[in-house]
Amino acid sequence: MEQKNFMRFLIIFAIGIVLVAGVILTLNYLENQPRFFTETNSLETFNSTSDISDFLKTHQARVNYAGGDMLFSNSAATSKSSESAGGATQYSQTNIQVEGVDEPDIVKNDGKYIYTITGDKVVIVNAYPAGSMQVVSEINFSGTSIKNIFINGNKLIVFGDDYSATPAADVTCIPISEGVNCSSSSYGEQRTLIYIYDISDKENPELENNISMSGNYFDSRMIDNYIYVVSNKYLYGGYLIMPYVTNNGAEKEIASTSMYYPDINETGYQFTTFMAVNINNGETSEKVLLNPSTSNLYVSERNIYAVYDQWSSHPVMCIRAPCYNQGEERTIITKVSIDRDQIAFVAVGSVPGHILNQFSMDEYNNYFRIATTVGEVWGGNSKNNIYVLDENLNLTGKLEDLAPGEKIYSSRFIGNRGYLVTFKKVDPLFVIDLKDPSEPKILGKLKIPGYSDYLHPYDENHIIGVGKEAIDADSELVQQRNLDFAWYQGVKIALFDVSDVENPKELSKVVIGDRGTDSYALQDHKAFLFDKSKNLLVLPITLAEIKGEKTADNQYGEFVFQGAYVYRLTLEDGFEFKGRITHYEDNETFLKSGYYLYGGGFNIQRSLYMDNTLYTISNSMIKANNLDNLDEINSVNLPYEQPHYGYYEYWGI
């Protein structure tokens, strides 16, 4: 009996040793494997450039990837009173997401002057009154790719980028791969360019500050007298060039102690630089994040949320929670606080899936809300989610598995509500209750044909949607493809009533053109002009129409018009078409300009108003029309040079 007990003890003891050893080996294995983010991770800083080099060498050694040397793996038009002498009483501004946080654009105005990018120039036009509209000055940026601009009183801020054959001589270069030559002649890189002009004299703009930072220009925002600029600097060629800033010729390497990283293994890294610039004196401050990429931004008055997608390419054993499966996609969020010239990293977190754009994110009452899609429609495994995170990016609440088999086409967070449009065959508009951050829930939904690419608040109980109409594919094609889907048609604008949250309804809708019709507003919210006080809605439209009998739902129309469609929009009457404006002399000129031509010199891209005058802007022209009857008042030609190469030459432009 004692012998049996002793044998039983030995067996149990041996099993225990095996289990303990297994756990230890598993933990050691996990410690040395590329791992996925937990729900939140703190950021750590470097102490020296050698720390950065060691970090990259260590992480590079842990991951196998092609190339060896390569270290890289993408609000309403608010009305304002003019402060310019002789300017309009009221004028529209750029359509932005967050009140008080201005977004850069290719066109700005101050109620008297219009500032617009045309080719490699910024042109200043005295636009008010329209009858005497004229170009007053041009700023030429030959050799520089101009992206967008800000206007702040008598300051004009211009953003662009170019390629520098050799960076600043005093900037550190560190080899991080064997046999790499780090001489000054062996490397170059992209630079973000920031020009600050004094435009007190509109005829003679004066350059006050010429600032550059290493990396590609990604995006920017302006809050009061500070601009916040984000650039992405890719690491390539097996060497590391430290990020730097040049201000009016004075070069400054960003200190390694201002660089932060999440301790995570990745297949590629880059420097994302966050810079604050005081536009009054040109002084800058910077913080740098070493991360795989930055693909989108949401900016509130207090914080920047920079995000990127991450895929888990390795199986992860569920010893430590949370555990993620191989091939799972997540959105990584870095929260950066901003206060005038102060920039600080706050937290890092993650949620499942990927986002659509900046409107997939929002900050409200210290909570961060984000809408994501997991999986792909064509794979049949897609689903959609909303997550609420606290100020430290800890998960507070979630609403998952919305509209299985579909994906998010647009989203908008407004106060205690969220609005979500998903699509595969029809347009489900979801109304989400976010009053309790710990328990988001569906209040109601509406299913109608088509979808919305962009949602815009009309008022607290009504939403405008801009997207495409859709028609179900015929049953034979559905069987052939083994996929139930719909064909896109013309551009659709709709007005939704969400006052009864459990039963949202479509009050009014208009479909413009046939399949192939498009609008800049579907890809860029800044092309959307709406003003409730004026009952005004303006959209740039590239119109395609089917001539003769329609033979198939997927039949494309022929391009027949490009310009601005103008509507009167009220709750009582819905969308009333007032007319359309074009910058082309006639239809034949438009057709000769090129098939699918989105870069055409006379394609209207933006619109704005000053008092009772509507201005439409293309690369080659600004035209002024009376808002009441759309009669043309005046127009000015802009000094645009149409590119003549490749694609454009093919179409005879």
C-alpha positions, 0 to 999 in steps of 0.5 A: 500500500505504501509502495503504491502511494509512493509511486502515485506521489512520484507520478504526480511530482513528475507531471508537476515538473513537466507542467512547470517546465512547460510554462517556463518554456512557453513564457520564454518563447513568448518573450522572444516572439513578435507580440501583439499589443495588449489593450494599453501600453506605456511609452518609453524614451531613449537615453542616447542615439546608441539606444535607438540604434540598439533598439532597431538592430535588436528588433530587426534581428527578431523579425524576418522580412524581405530586403534585409536592409529595408526598415519600412513596411500609408463641421459645417462650413461655419459662417464668420464675420469678416475682420478685413476692411471692406470685407463681407459681413458673413463668409463660409469657412473650411468644413472641419470635424472639430469646432476650434480645430482648423484643418488645412485645405487647398483654398481658404478665405477671410471674407475679402480675399481668397487664397488658393493653391494652383500648381506650384503657386499660392495665389491671393485674390481680392474677391470681395466685392465680386464685381472688381475681383482680381489677382493681387499676388502670387507666391511661387514654390517652384520645385516644391510640392505644395499640399495645403494652407492655413490663414490666421489673421495676417499670417499665411501658413503654407505646407509642402515637401521636397527631397533633400539630396543630403540632410543637414551636415551636423545631423547624426547618421548611424549604420544599423546594418552590416557593410552600410556606408553612412557617408554624406554622399550616400543618402537623402530624404524627404523634408516637410516644409512650413512657410509662414508669411506676413500678408499685411500687404496682400500685394507683397507677402513677406516670408517670416519663417522658413521651417523644415523637418525631416520626413514626409508631410502627413497632416496638420491642425491649427488651434488659436496661434499654434499649428501642429504638424505631423511628418513620417520619416521612413528608415531605409537603406540600413542606416538611421538619420536622426530626425532634425529641424531647420528654422530660418537656416538654423539646424537642430537635431531632435534629442534622443530623449524627445523620442519615444517608443512602445516596446513591441516587435514590428516588421518596420519602423519610422519616425513620426514627428509631432511639431508645435509651431508658434505662428507669431514668432516661429518657435518650435517644439517637437516630440518623436514616436518610433513606430511602424507607421501613422495612417490617420489622425483625429485631433481635439482641442487638447489631444492628437490621436495617431493610429495605424493598422497592425496584423499579428503574423505569428500565433500567440499562445493564450498564457497572458491575457488578452490573447490575439489570434494569428492574422488578427487585425487591430488599430493601434492608437497613440494619444498625444496631449497638446497645449500651446507649445507643449507636446506629451505622449499620454498612452497607447492602446488598441482595438480590433479591426481597422478604421475608415478615416478621421470621422471613425474617431472622436473625443467626448467628455474625456472618452475616446470613441472609435468605429472599426471594421474587422475582416473583409466583405469579399471574404464574407467574414466582416463585422463592425464595432464601436469601442469606448476608451477612457483617458488612458485608452483603457477599454470602457465599453463596446458594441460589436458584431454590427451588420455582419458581412458588410463594412463601414462606409461612413461614421459620425459621432455627435455628442451622446450619439454615434451614426454608422453607415455600413453597406453591401447591398443596402444602406443601414444607418445605425443610430448608436446611444453613447450616453453610458460609455460603458454600454453603447447600444443600438437605438434604431436603424434604417435600411434603404438602397445605396450608401453614404460616404460622408455624414454631416449634421443638419441639426441635432435631429437630422443628418445629411448623407452623401454617397452613391445609389445602388441597385441589386445585381441580378440573380444569375450574376449573384449565383455565378459569383456566389455573392449577394451584392449591388451595383453603384449608381449615381451620386446620392444625397439624402436627409435623415430624420433621427428625432425618433431614434428607434425609427430613423427615416429618410425625409428627402433624397436626390440621385445625380446622374448614372453609374460613373458620376462622382464627387470630390466630396465623397473622398474629401469632406472639405469639398462639401459646402453647407450652411443651414442659415442660408439653406445652402448645399453645394457639391462638386459633381463629375456627371456621367449619363447613359445615352439611350436605353439602359442595358445593364445595372453595371453600365457606365454613363458617358461624362457630360459635365463637371461643375458645382450643383447648388441646392436649397435644403430645408426640412419642409421641402428637402433638396430643391435644385437651384442650378449648376455652375461650370468653369468649362466654356462648353460641354465639348471643352470638358469632353476634350479635357480627358476621360476620368480627369480629376486633375483637370484645370477647370474642374471645380474642387471647392466652393465658398460664399461671401454674403450673397455671392457664391464662389467656385474654385478650380485650378484655373479659375475663380467664378462668382455667382449671385446666390439667389439666381446663380447669375454670373457676376465675374470670374478671374483666370488663375496662373495654372500650368496643366502638367503635360506628361504621361497620363495627361498626354495620353488624353491629349491635354 
